[in-house]
Amino acid sequence: MQEVQKGRPGFGKRKGFKKRIQKLVDDGVLSSESQEDLNWVWDVRNNAHLVTLTDAEYQKYNLKDYNRAVRALHRFRVSLGGES
């Protein structure tokens, strides 16, 4: 993501992940569907802090969650010019 942001206004160091994703949507780099999925992945993973985990994360996520995360990553990579 840093390469995409390099030298572009609106991607300062103090911008959060969701604001940076919104900027990519505003610039036409990402779709709103990709934004929704990336924000979902961010929210799910941001709530998991290794220090405060009381149980293993094994079986916390289901196949639907896994597929959504993989799809989000794939769309993000393609949006940035990667292979589909």
C-alpha positions in Angstrom: 0.0 0.0 0.0 2.9 2.4 0.7 4.0 2.2 -3.0 0.5 3.3 -4.1 0.4 6.1 -1.6 3.9 7.4 -2.3 3.9 11.1 -3.3 0.1 11.3 -3.3 -1.7 13.9 -1.1 -4.1 12.5 1.5 -1.9 9.6 2.6 0.0 11.2 5.5 1.5 9.2 8.3 -1.3 10.2 10.7 -4.0 8.8 8.5 -5.6 5.6 9.7 -6.1 2.4 7.7 -9.8 3.1 7.0 -9.1 6.7 5.9 -6.4 5.5 3.5 -8.7 2.9 2.1 -11.4 5.6 1.6 -8.9 7.7 -0.3 -8.1 4.8 -2.6 -11.9 4.4 -3.2 -12.2 8.2 -3.8 -9.3 8.0 -6.3 -11.0 5.1 -8.2 -8.3 2.6 -7.2 -10.6 0.4 -5.1 -14.3 -0.4 -5.4 -16.7 0.2 -2.5 -17.1 -3.6 -2.3 -13.4 -4.0 -1.8 -13.5 -1.2 0.8 -16.2 -2.9 2.7 -14.4 -6.3 2.8 -11.0 -4.7 3.7 -12.6 -2.7 6.5 -14.3 -5.9 7.8 -10.9 -7.7 7.8 -9.4 -4.8 9.6 -12.1 -4.7 12.3 -12.0 -8.5 12.8 -8.2 -8.6 13.2 -8.0 -5.3 15.1 -10.1 -6.9 17.9 -7.6 -9.7 18.3 -4.8 -8.8 20.7 -2.3 -11.5 21.4 -1.7 -10.3 25.0 -5.4 -10.5 25.9 -6.3 -13.7 24.1 -7.7 -16.2 26.6 -8.3 -19.0 24.1 -6.7 -20.1 20.9 -8.2 -18.6 17.7 -8.5 -22.0 16.2 -12.1 -22.5 15.1 -13.0 -18.9 15.8 -13.5 -18.2 12.2 -15.6 -20.2 9.7 -15.1 -21.0 6.0 -17.3 -18.0 5.0 -14.9 -15.6 7.0 -11.9 -17.2 5.4 -13.3 -16.9 1.9 -14.2 -13.3 2.5 -10.7 -12.4 3.7 -9.1 -14.2 0.8 -11.4 -12.5 -1.7 -10.7 -9.1 -0.1 -6.9 -9.6 -0.4 -7.2 -10.9 -3.9 -9.3 -7.9 -5.1 -6.9 -5.5 -3.3 -3.9 -7.0 -5.0 -5.5 -6.8 -8.4 -6.6 -3.2 -7.8 -3.0 -2.3 -7.1 -1.9 -3.9 -10.4 -1.1 -7.4 -9.3 -2.0 -10.6 -11.2 -5.5 -11.8 -11.0 
